[in-house]
């Protein structure tokens, strides 16, 4: 369901009476980190009714339910705590040099303006709402095809100066559609020092999770953004609801302060491609800072969390101690399941497989002696099925029945046919946008960027009095006026907040990349060709 405010809980009436049983190895990621070999997950509507070992009796009401033999391993759905989804129709940016601070490439790099900022603006802010719907559909499916069932969402600004949040098929941490789930706030650009007290401190005082991009870069200025959190009275503007993204510029001792937060989100691929360095996760681990993974965005990140896990593993192996990798395979999988769920305050709903939790599940091919390593090794075509609220949204066509045959869509990933169920009952703000239509729309737009640039230079017609607002996707990295939105209590956008890339920035025609890494032969070549990617990561990804 793609709606903009309003909407029904994802575990609503449409799920009632829908029972199913999935059989396979079950990697629960629960408190005991149980792995149930030859287990069964019983699903009643949107929730998990039972997790059973061989020989354990079925719960009441499941006696006549057919068992789906997955021939696979069942994990919780993955949680991506950092992703700028609005940009994810763009190809990997060819970084020009090593930067020391994110404001260098954001404001000073011409190729960033021509290859990222301006193309994103032309499509996301195009008067044709079909582009908005296509970007949302494409970005959400790109995450979904990597096993992601929960992610940071997108926000939109209207021609009337208001803002609303994306509510979708993949759970949005900033608009969860559930009345008792904590609603996350987010600040992308740096708060000015005076705003730390006036905006950040009150946001943390609500107790709701709050994402803050912190010290993205390697230089003195990047670390100063951390030092800005030290208030005049000697207290730190941090708290257990604060989730810090990147933290590349922090020194080892700084993580003692970070231990007072909910944790940090680590995006190693993007950090390495832009800065040649990533956060000191060894210091973070030593000081007990919880760590989650985020794919960041398409201009400098992996396609999805399956790719990010592989880069994280390479960094972990490089930072080995006593011959052991910094993180075990289980700890890496925790970074995309149980740990982010706990950081959000959503652990009683998602992040593990246990009775009473939501049936957000990921099934991969086969059973494995080490299922954690198997997930890290997996590509998108290793996925057999993805469920959200007990509903199969992506399923291998040969093995799973997905949605209504009249409305489900076929899609090929890695030479395998999948059925995808993107349909919701009732009003659908996506206007029936299929993935195939979204791909066609974005491919056309990227191929005609020069023409779209010429059109955008024409004066926009005046809006009639009383006309319905026109909604355009926000581009967080280009919104130069700092702002903050807090879940459903979104503030009105100040005038001029949606600042576009310079109108005279030249653009070229682009091709839309395949949505998955397994189908994009050029993606790994471009990734390995990045001048800042360390040799040890190149070697690991080539294996």
C-alpha positions as CSV (number, residue, x, y, z in Angstrom):
1,X,0.0,0.0,0.0
2,X,1.4,3.4,-0.9
3,X,-0.5,6.1,0.9
4,X,0.3,9.6,2.1
5,X,-1.0,9.9,5.6
6,X,-4.2,8.2,6.8
7,X,-4.2,4.5,5.9
8,X,-5.0,1.4,7.8
9,X,-2.5,-0.7,9.9
10,X,-0.6,-3.1,7.9
11,X,-1.9,-6.0,10.0
12,X,-5.5,-5.0,9.3
13,X,-8.7,-6.9,8.5
14,X,-7.4,-8.2,5.1
15,X,-5.1,-10.6,7.0
16,X,-7.8,-12.1,9.3
17,X,-8.3,-15.8,8.8
18,X,-5.3,-16.2,6.6
19,X,-3.2,-19.0,8.1
20,X,-0.2,-20.7,6.6
21,X,2.7,-22.9,7.7
22,X,6.2,-22.5,6.4
23,X,8.7,-25.3,6.9
24,X,12.4,-25.0,6.8
25,X,15.4,-24.2,9.0
26,X,14.4,-21.2,11.1
27,X,17.0,-18.7,12.2
28,X,15.0,-17.0,14.9
29,X,17.4,-14.2,16.0
30,X,15.5,-14.3,19.3
31,X,17.2,-13.6,22.6
32,X,18.6,-17.2,22.7
33,X,19.6,-17.0,19.0
34,X,17.9,-20.3,18.4
35,X,18.3,-22.1,15.1
36,X,15.4,-24.5,14.7
37,X,16.4,-27.2,12.2
38,X,13.5,-28.6,10.1
39,X,11.2,-26.2,11.9
40,X,7.8,-24.7,11.1
41,X,6.6,-21.2,11.4
42,X,2.9,-21.0,11.9
43,X,1.3,-17.7,10.7
44,X,-2.1,-16.4,11.6
45,X,-3.0,-13.3,9.7
46,X,-0.2,-10.8,10.2
47,X,1.4,-12.5,13.2
48,X,3.5,-15.5,14.0
49,X,1.3,-18.0,16.0
50,X,4.1,-20.5,16.8
51,X,7.7,-21.5,16.0
52,X,7.8,-25.3,16.2
53,X,10.6,-27.8,16.3
54,X,10.1,-31.3,14.7
55,X,7.5,-33.3,16.6
56,X,6.0,-30.3,18.4
57,X,2.1,-30.1,18.0
58,X,0.5,-27.5,15.9
59,X,-1.4,-24.7,17.6
60,X,-5.2,-24.8,17.7
61,X,-6.8,-24.1,14.3
62,X,-3.8,-25.2,12.2
63,X,-4.7,-28.9,11.9
64,X,-6.0,-28.5,8.3
65,X,-3.6,-25.9,7.1
66,X,-1.3,-27.1,4.3
67,X,2.4,-26.9,5.0
68,X,4.6,-25.0,2.5
69,X,7.9,-26.8,2.2
70,X,10.3,-23.9,1.5
71,X,13.4,-26.0,0.9
72,X,15.1,-23.1,2.5
73,X,16.2,-21.1,5.5
74,X,13.8,-18.6,7.1
75,X,15.1,-15.4,8.6
76,X,13.4,-12.3,10.0
77,X,12.9,-9.6,7.3
78,X,15.9,-7.3,7.0
79,X,15.8,-3.8,8.5
80,X,17.6,-1.0,6.6
81,X,18.0,2.0,9.0
82,X,19.6,4.4,6.6
83,X,18.6,4.9,2.9
84,X,17.8,8.0,0.9
85,X,15.2,6.2,-1.2
86,X,14.3,9.1,-3.4
87,X,17.7,8.9,-5.2
88,X,17.7,5.1,-5.8
89,X,16.8,5.2,-9.5
90,X,20.2,6.7,-10.2
91,X,23.4,4.8,-11.1
92,X,26.5,4.5,-9.0
93,X,28.2,7.9,-9.1
94,X,31.7,8.0,-10.5
95,X,33.4,9.7,-7.6
96,X,36.2,12.1,-8.7
97,X,38.5,12.1,-5.7
98,X,38.7,11.4,-2.0
99,X,36.7,13.8,0.1
100,X,37.1,14.7,3.7
101,X,33.7,16.1,4.4
102,X,30.3,15.5,2.9
103,X,29.8,19.3,2.2
104,X,32.7,19.1,-0.3
105,X,30.9,16.8,-2.7
106,X,27.4,18.2,-2.0
107,X,28.3,21.8,-2.7
108,X,31.6,21.9,-4.6
109,X,31.7,19.0,-7.0
110,X,30.3,19.7,-10.4
111,X,29.9,16.1,-11.4
112,X,27.7,15.5,-8.3
113,X,25.4,18.3,-9.4
114,X,25.2,17.0,-13.0
115,X,25.1,13.3,-12.3
116,X,23.1,13.1,-9.0
117,X,21.5,16.3,-7.7
118,X,20.1,17.7,-11.0
119,X,18.8,14.4,-12.4
120,X,17.2,13.5,-9.1
121,X,15.6,17.0,-9.0
122,X,14.3,16.8,-12.6
123,X,12.5,13.5,-11.9
124,X,11.4,13.8,-8.3
125,X,10.1,17.4,-8.8
126,X,8.6,16.8,-12.2
127,X,5.0,18.1,-12.6
128,X,3.9,14.7,-13.9
129,X,3.0,12.7,-10.7
130,X,3.8,9.5,-12.6
131,X,7.5,10.2,-11.9
132,X,6.8,10.4,-8.2
133,X,4.9,7.2,-8.2
134,X,7.5,5.5,-10.4
135,X,10.4,6.5,-8.0
136,X,8.5,5.2,-5.0
137,X,7.6,1.9,-6.6
138,X,11.1,1.4,-8.0
139,X,12.9,2.3,-4.8
140,X,10.6,0.2,-2.6
141,X,11.0,-2.9,-4.8
142,X,14.8,-2.4,-5.0
143,X,14.8,-2.7,-1.2
144,X,12.3,-5.5,-1.1
145,X,14.3,-7.6,-3.6
146,X,17.2,-7.4,-1.2
147,X,15.2,-8.9,1.6
148,X,14.3,-5.6,3.3
149,X,10.9,-5.4,5.0
150,X,11.6,-2.2,7.1
151,X,13.4,0.9,6.0
152,X,13.7,4.6,6.4
153,X,11.0,6.2,4.3
154,X,10.5,9.1,2.0
155,X,8.9,12.5,2.6
156,X,7.1,14.8,0.2
157,X,6.6,18.5,0.2
158,X,3.5,20.2,-1.3
159,X,3.0,23.3,-3.4
160,X,1.1,24.6,-0.3
161,X,4.2,24.4,1.9
162,X,3.3,21.3,3.9
163,X,5.0,18.0,4.3
164,X,3.8,14.4,4.5
165,X,5.5,11.1,4.9
166,X,5.6,8.0,2.7
167,X,3.6,5.0,4.0
168,X,4.3,1.9,2.0
169,X,4.5,-1.8,1.5
170,X,7.9,-1.9,3.1
171,X,7.5,-0.5,6.7
172,X,8.6,3.1,7.1
173,X,10.2,3.8,10.5
174,X,9.0,7.4,10.2
175,X,5.4,6.4,9.5
176,X,4.7,2.9,10.8
177,X,0.9,2.8,10.3
178,X,0.6,1.2,13.8
179,X,-0.8,3.1,16.7
180,X,1.6,1.7,19.3
181,X,4.8,1.6,17.4
182,X,7.4,4.4,18.1
183,X,7.6,6.9,15.3
184,X,11.1,8.0,14.3
185,X,12.2,11.5,13.5
186,X,15.2,12.4,11.3
187,X,17.6,15.2,10.6
188,X,19.7,14.7,7.5
189,X,21.7,18.0,7.3
190,X,23.8,19.3,10.2
191,X,22.1,21.2,13.0
192,X,23.8,24.6,13.6
193,X,25.2,24.7,17.2
194,X,22.3,26.9,18.3
195,X,19.8,24.4,16.9
196,X,21.2,21.6,19.0
197,X,19.5,23.0,22.1
198,X,16.4,24.4,20.4
199,X,15.6,21.4,18.1
200,X,17.7,18.3,18.9
201,X,17.3,18.3,22.7
202,X,13.5,18.6,22.5
203,X,13.3,15.9,19.9
204,X,15.3,13.5,22.2
205,X,13.1,14.5,25.2
206,X,10.1,12.9,23.5
207,X,11.6,9.5,23.9
208,X,10.8,8.7,20.3
209,X,13.7,7.3,18.1
210,X,15.5,10.1,16.3
211,X,18.0,9.7,13.5
212,X,20.9,12.2,13.2
213,X,23.5,12.2,10.5
214,X,26.7,12.7,12.6
215,X,30.3,13.5,11.6
216,X,30.2,12.3,8.0
217,X,33.8,12.9,6.9
218,X,37.3,12.5,8.1
219,X,38.5,16.0,8.8
220,X,38.4,18.5,11.7
221,X,35.1,20.0,10.6
222,X,33.4,16.6,10.5
223,X,34.5,15.8,14.1
224,X,33.4,19.3,15.1
225,X,29.8,18.3,14.4
226,X,30.2,15.7,17.2
227,X,31.8,18.3,19.5
228,X,28.8,20.6,18.8
229,X,26.7,18.1,20.9
230,X,28.6,19.2,24.0
231,X,26.3,21.9,25.6
232,X,27.5,24.9,27.4
233,X,26.6,23.4,30.8
234,X,28.9,20.4,30.2
235,X,26.1,18.0,29.3
236,X,26.0,16.1,26.0
237,X,22.9,16.4,23.7
238,X,22.6,12.6,23.4
239,X,20.1,10.1,24.7
240,X,18.8,6.6,24.5
241,X,16.4,7.5,21.7
242,X,19.2,9.0,19.5
243,X,20.4,6.9,16.5
244,X,23.5,8.3,14.9
245,X,24.3,7.7,11.2
246,X,27.8,7.4,9.8
247,X,30.1,8.7,12.7
248,X,33.1,8.5,10.4
249,X,34.9,11.4,12.0
250,X,34.7,10.2,15.5
251,X,37.9,9.3,17.4
252,X,38.1,6.1,19.6
253,X,37.4,8.0,22.8
254,X,34.3,9.6,21.4
255,X,32.4,6.3,21.4
256,X,32.2,6.5,25.2
257,X,29.7,9.2,24.6
258,X,28.0,7.2,21.8
259,X,27.4,4.4,24.3
260,X,24.7,6.7,25.8
261,X,22.7,6.6,22.6
262,X,20.5,3.9,21.1
263,X,23.4,3.1,18.7
264,X,24.9,4.0,15.3
265,X,24.1,3.1,11.7
266,X,27.1,2.0,9.7
267,X,27.2,2.4,5.9
268,X,30.7,1.1,5.0
269,X,30.3,1.1,1.2
270,X,29.3,4.7,0.9
271,X,31.9,5.8,3.5
272,X,34.7,4.0,1.7
273,X,33.7,5.2,-1.8
274,X,33.5,8.9,-0.7
275,X,36.1,9.1,2.0
276,X,38.3,6.0,1.7
277,X,37.6,5.4,5.3
278,X,34.7,4.2,7.5
279,X,33.7,4.5,11.1
280,X,35.9,3.0,13.8
281,X,33.5,0.2,14.5
282,X,36.1,-1.6,16.5
283,X,36.0,1.2,19.0
284,X,32.3,1.3,18.9
285,X,32.1,-2.5,19.6
286,X,34.6,-2.2,22.4
287,X,32.5,0.4,24.1
288,X,29.2,-1.4,23.7
289,X,27.7,0.8,21.0
290,X,24.9,-1.1,19.1
291,X,25.6,-1.1,15.4
292,X,23.1,-1.5,12.6
293,X,23.7,-1.5,8.8
294,X,22.3,0.9,6.3
295,X,22.8,0.9,2.5
296,X,22.7,4.7,2.3
297,X,21.7,5.4,-1.4
298,X,22.4,4.4,-4.9
299,X,25.0,7.1,-5.8
300,X,27.6,5.7,-3.4
301,X,26.1,2.5,-1.9
302,X,25.2,-1.1,-2.6
303,X,21.9,-2.0,-4.3
304,X,20.5,-3.3,-1.0
305,X,21.5,-4.8,2.4
306,X,22.7,-8.0,0.9
307,X,25.5,-6.1,-0.8
308,X,26.2,-4.0,2.3
309,X,26.6,-7.2,4.4
310,X,29.4,-8.3,2.0
311,X,31.4,-5.1,2.4
312,X,30.8,-5.1,6.1
313,X,32.3,-8.6,6.2
314,X,35.4,-7.4,4.3
315,X,35.9,-4.6,6.8
316,X,35.4,-6.9,9.7
317,X,38.0,-9.4,8.4
318,X,40.5,-6.5,7.9
319,X,40.1,-5.4,11.5
320,X,40.6,-8.9,12.9
321,X,42.0,-9.5,16.3
322,X,44.0,-12.6,17.2
323,X,43.1,-14.1,13.8
324,X,39.3,-13.7,14.3
325,X,37.2,-11.2,12.4
326,X,36.0,-8.2,14.3
327,X,32.4,-9.4,13.9
328,X,31.2,-12.9,13.6
329,X,28.8,-13.8,10.8
330,X,26.0,-13.9,13.4
331,X,26.9,-10.4,14.6
332,X,26.7,-9.1,11.1
333,X,23.3,-10.6,10.6
334,X,22.2,-9.1,13.9
335,X,23.0,-5.7,12.4
336,X,20.2,-6.1,9.9
337,X,17.6,-7.9,12.1
338,X,17.5,-7.8,15.9
339,X,19.8,-4.9,16.6
340,X,18.0,-2.2,14.5
341,X,14.7,-3.4,15.7
342,X,15.9,-2.9,19.3
343,X,17.4,0.5,18.5
344,X,14.0,1.6,17.1
345,X,12.0,0.3,20.1
346,X,10.3,-2.2,17.7
347,X,11.8,-5.4,19.0
348,X,8.4,-6.5,20.3
349,X,7.1,-6.4,16.8
350,X,9.9,-7.3,14.3
351,X,13.5,-8.2,14.1
352,X,13.2,-11.8,15.2
353,X,10.9,-14.8,14.7
354,X,8.9,-15.5,17.8
355,X,5.2,-16.0,18.8
356,X,3.3,-12.8,18.7
357,X,5.6,-10.9,16.5
358,X,4.7,-9.8,13.0
359,X,5.4,-12.3,10.2
360,X,8.0,-10.2,8.3
361,X,10.1,-13.0,6.9
362,X,12.9,-13.7,4.4
363,X,13.4,-17.2,3.0
364,X,16.6,-18.0,1.1
365,X,17.5,-21.2,-0.9
366,X,18.7,-24.3,0.9
367,X,19.7,-25.3,4.4
368,X,23.2,-24.6,5.6
369,X,25.6,-25.6,8.3
370,X,26.2,-21.9,8.9
371,X,23.1,-20.0,8.0
372,X,24.5,-16.7,8.9
373,X,27.3,-17.0,6.4
374,X,24.8,-18.2,3.9
375,X,22.8,-15.1,4.2
376,X,25.9,-12.9,3.9
377,X,26.9,-14.8,0.7
378,X,23.4,-14.6,-0.8
379,X,22.5,-12.6,-3.9
380,X,19.0,-11.5,-4.7
381,X,18.3,-14.7,-6.8
382,X,19.0,-16.8,-3.6
383,X,15.7,-15.4,-2.2
384,X,12.8,-17.8,-2.3
385,X,10.2,-15.6,-0.6
386,X,9.6,-12.4,1.3
387,X,6.6,-11.9,3.6
388,X,5.3,-8.7,5.2
389,X,2.5,-9.1,7.8
390,X,2.2,-12.7,6.8
391,X,1.5,-11.9,3.2
392,X,3.9,-13.2,0.5
393,X,5.0,-10.1,-1.4
394,X,7.8,-11.7,-3.4
395,X,7.9,-15.4,-4.2
396,X,9.8,-17.8,-6.5
397,X,7.1,-18.6,-9.1
398,X,7.9,-22.3,-9.2
399,X,7.3,-22.7,-5.5
400,X,5.0,-20.1,-4.0
401,X,1.5,-18.8,-4.7
402,X,1.7,-15.0,-4.5
403,X,-1.4,-12.9,-4.3
404,X,-4.2,-13.0,-6.9
405,X,-3.0,-14.4,-10.2
406,X,-5.0,-11.7,-12.0
407,X,-3.1,-8.9,-10.2
408,X,0.3,-10.3,-9.2
409,X,3.2,-9.3,-11.4
410,X,6.0,-11.4,-12.8
411,X,9.6,-10.3,-12.7
412,X,12.8,-12.0,-13.5
413,X,15.8,-11.9,-11.1
414,X,19.0,-13.7,-11.9
415,X,17.3,-15.8,-14.5
416,X,14.6,-16.9,-12.1
417,X,10.9,-16.0,-12.4
418,X,9.3,-14.4,-9.4
419,X,5.8,-13.3,-8.7
420,X,5.4,-10.0,-6.8
421,X,2.2,-8.8,-5.0
422,X,2.1,-5.0,-4.9
423,X,-1.6,-4.6,-4.7
424,X,-3.6,-3.4,-1.7
425,X,-7.3,-3.2,-1.1
426,X,-9.1,0.1,-1.1
427,X,-7.6,3.4,-2.2
428,X,-4.1,3.1,-3.7
429,X,-2.2,6.4,-4.1
430,X,0.2,4.6,-6.5
431,X,-2.6,4.7,-9.1
432,X,-2.1,1.1,-10.1
433,X,1.6,1.7,-10.8
434,X,3.3,-1.7,-11.5
435,X,7.0,-2.3,-11.3
436,X,7.2,-2.8,-15.0
437,X,5.5,0.6,-15.6
438,X,7.8,2.3,-13.1
439,X,10.8,0.9,-14.9
440,X,9.5,2.1,-18.2
441,X,8.7,5.6,-16.8
442,X,12.1,6.1,-15.1
443,X,14.0,4.7,-18.1
444,X,12.3,7.2,-20.3
445,X,12.9,10.1,-17.9
446,X,16.6,9.3,-17.5
447,X,17.0,8.9,-21.3
448,X,15.4,12.3,-21.8
449,X,17.0,14.4,-19.0
450,X,18.2,17.2,-21.4
451,X,14.6,17.6,-22.6
452,X,13.3,17.6,-19.1
453,X,15.8,20.2,-18.2
454,X,14.6,22.4,-21.0
455,X,11.0,22.0,-19.9
456,X,11.9,22.9,-16.3
457,X,13.4,26.2,-17.5
458,X,10.0,27.3,-18.6
459,X,7.9,29.4,-16.1
460,X,5.5,27.2,-14.2
461,X,1.8,28.1,-14.6
462,X,0.2,29.9,-11.7
463,X,-1.7,27.7,-9.3
464,X,-5.4,28.4,-9.2
465,X,-6.9,29.5,-5.9
466,X,-8.2,26.6,-4.0
467,X,-6.4,24.0,-6.2
468,X,-5.4,20.7,-4.6
469,X,-1.7,20.7,-3.5
470,X,0.9,19.1,-5.9
471,X,3.2,16.8,-4.0
472,X,6.9,16.4,-4.9
473,X,9.4,14.1,-3.3
474,X,11.9,15.7,-1.0
475,X,15.6,15.6,-1.9
476,X,17.2,15.6,1.5
477,X,20.8,16.2,0.4
478,X,19.8,19.2,-1.7
479,X,17.5,20.8,0.9
480,X,19.9,23.5,2.1
481,X,17.6,25.0,4.8
482,X,18.0,22.7,7.7
483,X,14.8,21.2,8.9
484,X,13.4,18.4,11.0
485,X,10.3,16.3,10.8
486,X,9.0,14.2,13.6
487,X,6.9,11.3,12.4
488,X,3.2,12.1,12.0
489,X,3.7,15.5,13.6
490,X,5.4,16.8,10.5
491,X,6.2,20.5,10.6
492,X,5.3,22.8,7.7
493,X,8.2,23.3,5.3
494,X,9.7,26.8,5.4
495,X,9.6,28.6,2.1
496,X,12.4,27.6,-0.2
497,X,13.2,24.4,1.7
498,X,13.1,22.3,-1.5
499,X,16.1,23.9,-3.1
500,X,16.9,22.5,-6.5
501,X,20.2,22.0,-8.1
502,X,21.3,25.0,-10.1
503,X,19.0,25.5,-13.1
504,X,21.9,25.8,-15.5
505,X,23.6,22.6,-14.4
506,X,24.1,20.5,-17.6
507,X,22.7,17.0,-17.6
508,X,23.3,14.1,-19.9
509,X,21.2,11.1,-21.0
510,X,21.4,8.2,-18.5
511,X,20.3,4.6,-18.6
512,X,18.3,3.0,-15.8
513,X,20.3,0.3,-14.1
514,X,18.9,-3.1,-13.4
515,X,17.2,-3.1,-10.0
516,X,19.3,-6.0,-8.6
517,X,23.0,-6.5,-8.4
518,X,22.8,-10.0,-9.8
519,X,21.4,-8.6,-13.0
520,X,23.7,-5.6,-13.3
521,X,27.0,-6.8,-14.8
522,X,28.4,-3.2,-14.8
523,X,27.6,-2.5,-11.1
524,X,30.5,-4.5,-9.6
525,X,32.9,-3.1,-12.3
526,X,32.0,0.4,-11.4
527,X,32.2,-0.4,-7.7
528,X,35.6,-2.0,-8.0
529,X,36.8,0.9,-10.2
530,X,36.1,3.5,-7.5
531,X,39.5,5.1,-6.7
532,X,38.8,5.2,-3.0
533,X,37.8,1.6,-2.4
534,X,40.5,-0.2,-0.4
535,X,42.3,-3.1,-2.0
536,X,41.2,-5.5,0.6
537,X,37.5,-4.8,-0.2
538,X,38.2,-5.3,-3.9
539,X,39.8,-8.6,-3.2
540,X,37.0,-9.8,-1.0
541,X,34.3,-8.8,-3.5
542,X,36.1,-10.6,-6.4
543,X,36.1,-13.9,-4.5
